[in-house]
Amino acid sequence: MGKNVLVAQSGGPTPVINSSLRGVVEACFDHPDEFGTVYAGHHGIEGVLKEELLDLSAQSREEIALLSTTPAAGAIGTCRYKLKSHQEEDFQRVVDVFRAHDIGYFFYIGGNDSMDTANKIALLAREQGLDLVAVGVPKTIDNDVGDSEFELIDHTPGYGSVARYWALMVQGAEEENRGSSPSDPVLVMQAMGRKIGFIPAAARLADPERETPLLIFMPESGLDLDDLTDAVADMVRERGRALVVVSEGFPVGDLGELRDSFGHVMFSSSALTVERVVVNHLNEVGLPTRGAARGNMPGTDQRHNMIYASTVDLEEAYQVGRKAVEIALRDGNGYMATILREPGEVYQVRYDKVPLEMVANSERHFPEAWIAPSRVDVTDDFLRYARPLIGDSWPSIPLVDGRQRFARLEPIFAEKKLPEYTPQAYRAG
Amino acid sequence: MGKNVLVAQSGGPTPVINSSLRGVVEACFDHPDEFGTVYAGHHGIEGVLKEELLDLSAQSREEIALLSTTPAAGAIGTCRYKLKSHQEEDFQRVVDVFRAHDIGYFFYIGGNDSMDTANKIALLAREQGLDLVAVGVPKTIDNDVGDSEFELIDHTPGYGSVARYWALMVQGAEEENRGSSPSDPVLVMQAMGRKIGFIPAAARLADPERETPLLIFMPESGLDLDDLTDAVADMVRERGRALVVVSEGFPVGDLGELRDSFGHVMFSSSALTVERVVVNHLNEVGLPTRGAARGNMPGTDQRHNMIYASTVDLEEAYQVGRKAVEIALRDGNGYMATILREPGEVYQVRYDKVPLEMVANSERHFPEAWIAPSRVDVTDDFLRYARPLIGDSWPSIPLVDGRQRFARLEPIFAEKKLPEYTPQAYRAG
């Protein structure tokens, strides 16, 4: 029997994050001679610091299989906590917990930052004589893992599902908008992705032939609120209505403070979402009709919704999880499992590895060449890139008594072997 | 060949409104001796006033069949315009258009108000010697058609689908909230239904055993923003997190105005949605943790989303449309087709008729007895009522090239026979 395994998730969830988790876990189970007990860090690295290690080997195989159609991070939890390089005590604690539980393999499901963390933990462990193999598993709805040349990874698991969310949701919104105008001529929809526009860009998949009055405002557009208002007003004049997809990262400026009737400041303008600012602004100054603008803000739903999940994304997320285990066995420490697209007309991918360091030091931007000259649309090259990722079929989600049957893991934890963690004690000691 | 048919929709759309439309149209097609050409009022009664009559008999039968999985009102359009009794010229114009196009049957898909309108049009037509049969087809996501005793109708087509939307969406939200706390301990979700709480109530279907920290704030709760804040804070103290479903009609009070840095009023407090007010208030005063509240506002998506549609609702919407045609043939003028629940443990309905007048003069409220004593939940009696409406299976929505294949009707209109409509000209006589 080999060393034990620790798998953890970091950052915002995706609909397919548990599919990667399942891939890691089932691939480990397939190699009982190489791997011991498979643990999950409960709520990510925070659970490791607290020595809360959920025993996945003790779970029923049926529940593990159900992870594939269980969205978001409810199964093992995620965290926003980041290990920072100056917080040496955090890193030391992780290594100590790994040593105490004989962890030899660390699979970290996350974005660029997590790849950096995984790398640093493995280096520190090795410095201290602990033979730890750390392998990263990419994950993000934002599609911002990797580099801008798409050489480290073609797309991140999670993105295909949120792209499908926007493709299909905007199709329904078009039925609403076409049917309900002229009284509701404008429908504004706020998309996630604070810094990068892959998510709002995917709305174009709803209408690749550009038959609908759809305008897309990405954070990279170079436009401001007045430009947006002008573009929407022009569209309403021309077509009588407009569908507006706006990124939560679109710059709407500072709009002051909300005061009560006594003049007390209630909230700052950050109390308004981009969607609210745009809807209010259109209703105040922008609409050349008597109808009103409406706004939808699906918010976190786009990252925890299994119904829209792409079957392509689900499968790739699973395979990339399995690939990480294969890398750990064959190649050892210091890689991220990755998805690369094969050249040619037919969509095909291969699973490969890239050094964690390269990912950690990379940054992806939405390609400037994929933004249309109008700045309110994407190009067909983007559509050729994104279209295969949303797949061609519905996910098969089990229903029991009318509800989705999600995985339910038993709260079986490894016995704690270390004193409770306080950074102070580590610094002192 | 019988007289021609006019079908129209009114008010906000639902995911299954076109299923009722298909039911009406196909039932008319089944009786070619009794019915002539089937027209749709383009954008509802507004299209009738403008003499814009879409020819449904000229459409391909395949597109008519696809109406069942085409959400919202994009196919024939709806309107917010209401015929008011003092606007006699509007009613007269409708009768004139009906006479000009030999319309003998009028099917009106809508809520209580529409049943009133249909009744008045039929009465005026008959006064003027035009033998018009008007039959109503119920429709609303709010489930507010009929009376509070559920004797006129058990539930309105459209409600089962939005109930399923909330049941399944809140399931995903629970995975997010459980997995992402403690950094995001509270997730607020705004539900439609300004005056009546059937939609937020359906969130309980996500968790009938009450295992999750779900709080439901209906417009009828009798609570205010401070009560809401207290209840959420208590839940966060007790469970570490909370899922908050709040009606758009929940009274959050008047919160002042938004001023820019020069003190100019930018927007009134109506610029904030209930979801924004609640999220801001929780973040300012209400959370006993360091984590933040987040908010989602799906907005119109809940009424134009086919993916969540209930198969029970889709089938009932279709059948109630067919029933309206049967009523027109067998019973004549002045009824609404209705859905009544059979007594017994097993869910079964029968389709019947009720006089339009009775519906027009009725009002439904959410039963007080279905609100839990805590005021932030519903009772099991409500669950027994609502559970069958969401069905037990996924809708079968055709995909073509990765997108939903919605019905596409050709823009074939009846030739106009009357001068353009202006109320002034009608008033002048």
Boltz contact constraints between the chains, C-beta under 6 A:
constraints:
  - contact:
      token1: [A, 13]
      token2: [B, 179]
      max_distance: 6.0
  - contact:
      token1: [A, 71]
      token2: [B, 172]
      max_distance: 6.0
  - contact:
      token1: [A, 71]
      token2: [B, 175]
      max_distance: 6.0
  - contact:
      token1: [A, 72]
      token2: [B, 175]
      max_distance: 6.0
  - contact:
      token1: [A, 72]
      token2: [B, 176]
      max_distance: 6.0
  - contact:
      token1: [A, 72]
      token2: [B, 179]
      max_distance: 6.0
  - contact:
      token1: [A, 73]
      token2: [B, 179]
      max_distance: 6.0
  - contact:
      token1: [A, 74]
      token2: [B, 175]
      max_distance: 6.0
  - contact:
      token1: [A, 74]
      token2: [B, 178]
      max_distance: 6.0
  - contact:
      token1: [A, 74]
      token2: [B, 179]
      max_distance: 6.0
  - contact:
      token1: [A, 77]
      token2: [B, 179]
      max_distance: 6.0
  - contact:
      token1: [A, 78]
      token2: [B, 179]
      max_distance: 6.0
  - contact:
      token1: [A, 80]
      token2: [B, 183]
      max_distance: 6.0
  - contact:
      token1: [A, 171]
      token2: [B, 404]
      max_distance: 6.0
  - contact:
      token1: [A, 172]
      token2: [B, 71]
      max_distance: 6.0
  - contact:
      token1: [A, 172]
      token2: [B, 304]
      max_distance: 6.0
  - contact:
      token1: [A, 172]
      token2: [B, 305]
      max_distance: 6.0
  - contact:
      token1: [A, 175]
      token2: [B, 71]
      max_distance: 6.0
  - contact:
      token1: [A, 175]
      token2: [B, 72]
      max_distance: 6.0
  - contact:
      token1: [A, 175]
      token2: [B, 74]
      max_distance: 6.0
  - contact:
      token1: [A, 175]
      token2: [B, 304]
      max_distance: 6.0
  - contact:
      token1: [A, 176]
      token2: [B, 72]
      max_distance: 6.0
  - contact:
      token1: [A, 176]
      token2: [B, 300]
      max_distance: 6.0
  - contact:
      token1: [A, 176]
      token2: [B, 304]
      max_distance: 6.0
  - contact:
      token1: [A, 178]
      token2: [B, 74]
      max_distance: 6.0
  - contact:
      token1: [A, 179]
      token2: [B, 13]
      max_distance: 6.0
  - contact:
      token1: [A, 179]
      token2: [B, 72]
      max_distance: 6.0
  - contact:
      token1: [A, 179]
      token2: [B, 73]
      max_distance: 6.0
  - contact:
      token1: [A, 179]
      token2: [B, 74]
      max_distance: 6.0
  - contact:
      token1: [A, 179]
      token2: [B, 77]
      max_distance: 6.0
  - contact:
      token1: [A, 179]
      token2: [B, 78]
      max_distance: 6.0
  - contact:
      token1: [A, 183]
      token2: [B, 80]
      max_distance: 6.0
  - contact:
      token1: [A, 256]
      token2: [B, 259]
      max_distance: 6.0
  - contact:
      token1: [A, 256]
      token2: [B, 260]
      max_distance: 6.0
  - contact:
      token1: [A, 256]
      token2: [B, 261]
      max_distance: 6.0
  - contact:
      token1: [A, 256]
      token2: [B, 266]
      max_distance: 6.0
  - contact:
      token1: [A, 258]
      token2: [B, 258]
      max_distance: 6.0
  - contact:
      token1: [A, 259]
      token2: [B, 256]
      max_distance: 6.0
  - contact:
      token1: [A, 259]
      token2: [B, 259]
      max_distance: 6.0
  - contact:
      token1: [A, 260]
      token2: [B, 256]
      max_distance: 6.0
  - contact:
      token1: [A, 261]
      token2: [B, 256]
      max_distance: 6.0
  - contact:
      token1: [A, 266]
      token2: [B, 256]
      max_distance: 6.0
  - contact:
      token1: [A, 267]
      token2: [B, 280]
      max_distance: 6.0
  - contact:
      token1: [A, 271]
      token2: [B, 280]
      max_distance: 6.0
  - contact:
      token1: [A, 280]
      token2: [B, 267]
      max_distance: 6.0
  - contact:
      token1: [A, 280]
      token2: [B, 271]
      max_distance: 6.0
  - contact:
      token1: [A, 296]
      token2: [B, 299]
      max_distance: 6.0
  - contact:
      token1: [A, 296]
      token2: [B, 300]
      max_distance: 6.0
  - contact:
      token1: [A, 296]
      token2: [B, 301]
      max_distance: 6.0
  - contact:
      token1: [A, 297]
      token2: [B, 297]
      max_distance: 6.0
  - contact:
      token1: [A, 298]
      token2: [B, 298]
      max_distance: 6.0
  - contact:
      token1: [A, 299]
      token2: [B, 296]
      max_distance: 6.0
  - contact:
      token1: [A, 300]
      token2: [B, 176]
      max_distance: 6.0
  - contact:
      token1: [A, 300]
      token2: [B, 296]
      max_distance: 6.0
  - contact:
      token1: [A, 301]
      token2: [B, 296]
      max_distance: 6.0
  - contact:
      token1: [A, 304]
      token2: [B, 172]
      max_distance: 6.0
  - contact:
      token1: [A, 304]
      token2: [B, 175]
      max_distance: 6.0
  - contact:
      token1: [A, 304]
      token2: [B, 176]
      max_distance: 6.0
  - contact:
      token1: [A, 305]
      token2: [B, 172]
      max_distance: 6.0
  - contact:
      token1: [A, 307]
      token2: [B, 307]
      max_distance: 6.0
  - contact:
      token1: [A, 390]
      token2: [B, 402]
      max_distance: 6.0
  - contact:
      token1: [A, 392]
      token2: [B, 402]
      max_distance: 6.0
  - contact:
      token1: [A, 402]
      token2: [B, 390]
      max_distance: 6.0
  - contact:
      token1: [A, 402]
      token2: [B, 392]
      max_distance: 6.0
  - contact:
      token1: [A, 404]
      token2: [B, 171]
      max_distance: 6.0
